[in-house]
C-alpha cells in the first residue's frame, strides 16, 4: 500500500546543507517544531494511521526512490499519530540509531544521496517493494 504526503511548509531552520537529515511532522505541530521541521500533509488520514514501514518498504521523494535500511522503533507509532519521522540519508550506524529515524539510501543510479525539498515536494511511503 502507498501512503501519499506533500510538504506544505518548511521551517526556517529545517534544512541544513551540512546535515543529511530532515524532520517531518504533520500540520498539527507546534510553532516551535514548525521552525525546525518540514510539515507534511497526508492525503488520506486513515492510511496514515495504519502506515507500517519496514526494511522491505521504500520512500519515494518526488519520484526518486529510496531504500529503507533501518526503521527506528518510534517511526511507525509517531507517523501514525503525529505524522513525525526523521529522514536520515545514509547508512544506519552500528550503535545509537535515531529511534524516530528512517535511514535511507538511493534505490537507483542517478538518485541523489539527499533529495531537494521544497513546498510541494511529494512523498510516497511505499509499504512493500
VEXDREN-2710 file (C-alpha; in Angstrom, 1 decimal):
% VEXDREN-2710
k/r/px/py/pz
1/UNK/0.0/0.0/0.0
2/UNK/1.2/3.5/-0.8
3/UNK/0.5/6.5/1.5
4/UNK/0.9/9.9/0.0
5/UNK/2.0/13.1/1.7
6/UNK/3.0/16.6/0.5
7/UNK/5.4/19.1/2.1
8/UNK/3.2/22.1/2.8
9/UNK/5.7/24.3/4.7
10/UNK/9.4/24.3/5.6
11/UNK/10.7/25.9/8.8
12/UNK/13.4/28.5/8.7
13/UNK/15.8/26.1/10.4
14/UNK/14.5/22.9/8.9
15/UNK/17.2/22.3/6.3
16/UNK/20.9/22.3/6.9
17/UNK/23.1/21.6/3.9
18/UNK/25.7/20.0/6.2
19/UNK/23.3/17.6/7.8
20/UNK/21.8/14.8/5.7
21/UNK/18.6/14.7/7.7
22/UNK/15.1/16.3/7.7
23/UNK/12.5/16.2/10.4
24/UNK/8.9/15.9/9.3
25/UNK/5.6/16.4/11.3
26/UNK/2.0/16.8/10.2
27/UNK/0.2/20.1/10.3
28/UNK/-0.6/19.8/14.0
29/UNK/3.0/20.6/15.0
30/UNK/3.6/23.4/17.5
31/UNK/5.0/26.7/16.2
32/UNK/8.4/25.8/17.8
33/UNK/8.5/22.5/15.9
34/UNK/7.4/24.1/12.7
35/UNK/10.5/26.2/12.8
36/UNK/12.8/23.2/12.6
37/UNK/10.7/20.8/10.6
38/UNK/9.1/20.1/7.2
39/UNK/5.3/20.0/7.6
40/UNK/3.7/17.2/5.6
41/UNK/0.0/16.9/4.8
42/UNK/-1.2/13.3/4.4
43/UNK/-3.7/12.8/1.5
44/UNK/-5.5/10.1/3.5
45/UNK/-5.6/10.4/7.3
46/UNK/-6.9/6.8/7.7
47/UNK/-4.0/5.5/5.6
48/UNK/-1.5/7.5/7.8
49/UNK/-2.9/5.9/10.9
50/UNK/-2.3/2.4/9.5
51/UNK/1.1/3.0/7.9
52/UNK/3.6/0.3/8.8
53/UNK/7.1/0.7/7.4
54/UNK/9.8/-2.0/7.4
55/UNK/13.2/-2.5/5.7
56/UNK/11.1/-4.1/2.9
57/UNK/9.4/-0.7/2.4
58/UNK/10.6/2.4/0.4
59/UNK/10.2/6.1/0.5
60/UNK/9.8/7.9/-2.8
61/UNK/10.5/11.6/-2.8
62/UNK/9.5/13.5/-6.0
63/UNK/9.5/10.2/-7.9
64/UNK/13.1/9.3/-6.7
65/UNK/13.1/6.0/-4.8
66/UNK/15.0/5.5/-1.5
67/UNK/15.5/2.1/0.2
68/UNK/14.9/1.9/3.9
69/UNK/17.9/0.4/5.6
70/UNK/16.7/0.9/9.2
71/UNK/13.4/1.7/10.9
72/UNK/13.6/3.1/14.4
73/UNK/11.2/1.7/17.0
74/UNK/9.3/5.0/17.2
75/UNK/8.8/5.6/13.5
76/UNK/5.5/3.8/12.9
77/UNK/3.7/5.0/16.1
78/UNK/5.0/8.6/15.6
79/UNK/3.9/8.6/11.9
80/UNK/0.5/7.1/12.7
81/UNK/-0.2/9.7/15.5
82/UNK/1.6/13.0/14.7
83/UNK/3.0/12.4/11.2
84/UNK/6.5/12.6/12.6
85/UNK/9.6/10.9/11.2
86/UNK/13.2/11.9/10.8
87/UNK/14.5/11.0/7.3
88/UNK/18.2/10.3/7.6
89/UNK/20.1/10.0/4.3
90/UNK/22.9/7.5/4.8
91/UNK/23.5/4.1/6.3
92/UNK/22.5/3.5/9.9
93/UNK/25.3/3.5/12.4
94/UNK/26.1/0.3/14.3
95/UNK/25.0/1.9/17.6
96/UNK/22.9/4.9/18.7
97/UNK/20.5/4.8/15.8
98/UNK/17.9/7.6/15.9
99/UNK/14.8/5.7/17.1
100/UNK/12.4/8.1/15.3
101/UNK/14.5/7.8/12.2
102/UNK/14.2/6.1/8.8
103/UNK/17.7/5.6/7.4
104/UNK/17.5/5.9/3.6
105/UNK/19.9/5.2/0.7
106/UNK/19.2/5.8/-3.0
107/UNK/17.5/2.8/-4.6
108/UNK/18.6/3.5/-8.2
109/UNK/21.5/5.0/-10.1
110/UNK/21.2/8.7/-10.6
111/UNK/19.1/9.3/-7.5
112/UNK/20.8/12.0/-5.3
113/UNK/22.1/11.0/-1.9
114/UNK/20.0/13.7/-0.4
115/UNK/16.9/15.0/-2.3
116/UNK/15.9/18.6/-2.6
117/UNK/12.9/19.5/-0.5
118/UNK/10.6/22.4/-1.2
119/UNK/6.9/23.3/-0.7
120/UNK/5.0/20.9/-2.9
121/UNK/7.5/18.0/-2.6
122/UNK/5.6/14.7/-2.9
123/UNK/6.5/11.9/-0.5
124/UNK/5.2/8.4/-1.0
125/UNK/5.6/5.9/1.8
126/UNK/5.5/2.5/0.0
127/UNK/4.9/-0.3/2.5
128/UNK/6.3/-3.1/0.3
129/UNK/8.6/-3.0/-2.7
END
